[in-house]
Amino acid sequence: MQILTFLHVTIVILDEQSMAGSVWNQQKCYIRNWELVVDFKVSGKGKDLFGDGFVVWYARDRMINGPVFGSKDLFSGLAIIIDTYSNHNGPHNHQHPYISAMVNNGTLTYDHDRDGTHTQLAGCEARFRNVEYSTVIKIRYDNDVLSVYTDLENKNEWKECFTVDSVELPTGYYFGASA
């Protein structure tokens, strides 16, 4: 088994309303099994609002602005959604902040009013707002198994957020992040 650690990204989210942006790689990924490590820090001046969140993408199309955390809806690919909002939208059984995964073939719409719960593959609560250090997540795709791990306590120790079997992702898509 060979896993390529393809990209290590650091993301800083600004405490500004109604702002959106993204960063995407220029080369498509033709590697079947990969691992992506993302450092991020979410902080703000307010007690409740920390923006809506951001997405780490493995998607067919890149750099198309839209309503899903700064990128397009009806996307094809994988979205790892880091929902930073302090309150949840609609009824569900988890607290926020929250990390979830969505796979789309271009036909599903992300429903902000329900925090995407009806289209998510899996998710976990993750307490990363206003900590003194960067939070690190590891996204691993290996032989159709998608796993997300976190280091939320700055201990250099991975804890499983979720693992989902039978996730089929094509090669030739782009990595990116948008908020």
VONUNU-624023 format. One record per residue (C-alpha): x negated, y, z; residue number from 1. Coordinates in Angstrom, 1 decimal. Layout:
REM VONUNU-624023
> X; Y; Z; NUM
...
END
This chain:
REM VONUNU-624023
> 0.0; 0.0; 0.0; 1
> -1.4; 3.4; -1.0; 2
> 0.1; 6.6; 0.2; 3
> -1.1; 9.9; -1.1; 4
> -1.0; 12.8; 1.3; 5
> -0.1; 15.2; -1.5; 6
> 0.4; 18.5; 0.1; 7
> -0.1; 20.3; 3.4; 8
> 2.0; 23.4; 3.7; 9
> 2.3; 26.1; 6.3; 10
> 5.6; 28.0; 6.4; 11
> 6.4; 31.2; 8.2; 12
> 10.0; 32.3; 8.3; 13
> 10.7; 36.1; 8.8; 14
> 13.3; 37.4; 11.2; 15
> 15.2; 39.3; 8.5; 16
> 18.8; 39.1; 7.4; 17
> 19.9; 38.3; 3.9; 18
> 16.4; 37.5; 2.6; 19
> 15.5; 34.5; 0.5; 20
> 12.3; 33.2; -1.1; 21
> 10.6; 30.0; -2.2; 22
> 7.2; 28.5; -3.0; 23
> 6.8; 25.6; -5.5; 24
> 3.9; 23.6; -6.8; 25
> 3.2; 24.0; -10.5; 26
> 2.5; 20.3; -11.2; 27
> 5.0; 17.6; -11.2; 28
> 4.4; 14.6; -8.9; 29
> 4.0; 11.3; -10.8; 30
> 2.9; 9.4; -7.7; 31
> 5.4; 6.8; -6.5; 32
> 4.5; 6.8; -2.8; 33
> 3.7; 10.0; -1.1; 34
> 3.5; 11.8; 2.2; 35
> 4.0; 15.5; 2.8; 36
> 2.9; 17.3; 6.1; 37
> 4.6; 20.7; 6.8; 38
> 3.7; 23.1; 9.6; 39
> 6.2; 25.7; 10.5; 40
> 7.0; 28.2; 13.2; 41
> 10.5; 29.6; 13.8; 42
> 10.8; 32.5; 16.1; 43
> 12.7; 35.7; 16.3; 44
> 13.7; 38.7; 18.4; 45
> 17.3; 37.6; 19.0; 46
> 18.7; 35.0; 21.3; 47
> 21.0; 33.3; 18.9; 48
> 20.2; 34.1; 15.3; 49
> 17.1; 32.5; 13.6; 50
> 18.3; 32.7; 10.0; 51
> 20.0; 29.7; 8.5; 52
> 16.9; 27.6; 8.0; 53
> 14.8; 26.3; 5.1; 54
> 14.5; 23.3; 2.9; 55
> 11.5; 21.2; 1.8; 56
> 12.3; 20.0; -1.7; 57
> 11.3; 17.2; -4.0; 58
> 13.4; 18.3; -6.9; 59
> 13.7; 18.1; -10.7; 60
> 14.1; 21.9; -11.2; 61
> 11.9; 24.5; -9.5; 62
> 12.2; 28.2; -8.7; 63
> 15.9; 28.6; -9.3; 64
> 17.5; 30.9; -6.7; 65
> 20.7; 29.8; -5.2; 66
> 22.9; 29.4; -2.1; 67
> 21.2; 26.3; -0.6; 68
> 18.7; 27.9; 1.7; 69
> 17.4; 30.1; -1.1; 70
> 17.5; 27.5; -3.9; 71
> 20.1; 26.0; -6.3; 72
> 23.1; 23.9; -5.4; 73
> 23.9; 20.8; -7.4; 74
> 20.2; 20.0; -7.5; 75
> 18.7; 16.6; -8.4; 76
> 16.3; 15.2; -5.9; 77
> 15.6; 15.2; -2.2; 78
> 16.2; 18.1; 0.3; 79
> 14.8; 17.9; 3.8; 80
> 16.9; 20.6; 5.5; 81
> 15.5; 22.3; 8.6; 82
> 18.6; 24.0; 10.0; 83
> 17.5; 26.7; 12.4; 84
> 20.8; 28.3; 13.1; 85
> 21.6; 28.3; 16.8; 86
> 25.3; 27.5; 16.4; 87
> 26.7; 24.7; 14.3; 88
> 29.3; 25.2; 11.5; 89
> 32.3; 22.9; 11.7; 90
> 32.8; 19.7; 13.8; 91
> 29.9; 17.2; 14.2; 92
> 28.1; 15.4; 17.0; 93
> 24.7; 17.0; 17.1; 94
> 23.1; 20.1; 18.5; 95
> 20.9; 22.6; 16.7; 96
> 18.2; 23.1; 15.5; 97
> 18.6; 20.0; 13.3; 98
> 16.6; 18.2; 10.6; 99
> 18.4; 16.2; 7.9; 100
> 18.0; 14.7; 4.5; 101
> 20.2; 14.9; 1.4; 102
> 19.6; 13.1; -1.9; 103
> 21.5; 14.5; -4.9; 104
> 21.9; 13.5; -8.5; 105
> 23.2; 17.0; -9.4; 106
> 26.9; 16.3; -8.6; 107
> 27.0; 17.0; -4.8; 108
> 27.5; 20.4; -3.3; 109
> 25.8; 21.3; 0.0; 110
> 28.6; 22.5; 2.3; 111
> 27.3; 25.2; 4.6; 112
> 30.6; 25.4; 6.5; 113
> 30.0; 21.8; 7.7; 114
> 26.2; 22.0; 7.9; 115
> 25.9; 19.4; 5.1; 116
> 27.0; 16.6; 7.4; 117
> 29.2; 14.9; 4.8; 118
> 26.3; 14.5; 2.4; 119
> 23.4; 13.9; 4.7; 120
> 21.6; 10.5; 4.7; 121
> 20.3; 10.9; 8.3; 122
> 19.2; 13.6; 10.7; 123
> 17.9; 14.4; 14.2; 124
> 18.0; 17.2; 16.7; 125
> 14.7; 19.0; 16.9; 126
> 13.9; 21.7; 19.5; 127
> 11.4; 24.0; 17.6; 128
> 12.7; 27.5; 18.0; 129
> 10.6; 30.1; 19.8; 130
> 7.8; 27.7; 20.9; 131
> 4.2; 29.0; 21.2; 132
> 2.8; 26.7; 18.6; 133
> 3.5; 25.4; 15.1; 134
> 5.9; 22.6; 14.6; 135
> 4.8; 19.8; 12.3; 136
> 6.9; 17.4; 10.3; 137
> 5.7; 14.5; 8.1; 138
> 7.9; 13.4; 5.2; 139
> 6.9; 10.0; 3.9; 140
> 8.3; 8.2; 0.9; 141
> 7.0; 4.6; 0.5; 142
> 8.6; 1.9; -1.6; 143
> 12.1; 3.5; -1.5; 144
> 11.9; 4.1; 2.3; 145
> 12.2; 7.7; 3.4; 146
> 10.9; 8.5; 6.8; 147
> 10.6; 11.8; 8.7; 148
> 8.5; 12.2; 11.7; 149
> 8.0; 15.2; 14.0; 150
> 5.3; 16.6; 16.3; 151
> 7.5; 19.1; 18.3; 152
> 5.3; 19.3; 21.4; 153
> 1.9; 20.1; 19.9; 154
> 0.5; 16.8; 21.1; 155
> -0.8; 15.4; 17.8; 156
> 1.7; 12.5; 18.2; 157
> 4.3; 11.6; 15.7; 158
> 7.9; 10.7; 16.8; 159
> 10.3; 9.2; 14.4; 160
> 13.2; 11.6; 13.4; 161
> 14.8; 9.1; 11.0; 162
> 14.1; 6.3; 8.5; 163
> 16.4; 5.5; 5.6; 164
> 16.0; 2.4; 3.4; 165
> 17.0; 2.1; -0.3; 166
> 16.4; 5.8; -1.2; 167
> 15.6; 5.9; -4.9; 168
> 13.7; 8.9; -6.1; 169
> 12.2; 9.3; -9.6; 170
> 8.7; 10.5; -10.2; 171
> 8.0; 13.7; -12.1; 172
> 9.7; 16.1; -9.7; 173
> 8.3; 19.2; -8.0; 174
> 7.6; 19.8; -4.3; 175
> 8.7; 23.2; -2.9; 176
> 10.1; 25.0; 0.0; 177
> 12.8; 27.7; 0.1; 178
> 14.5; 29.7; 2.8; 179
END
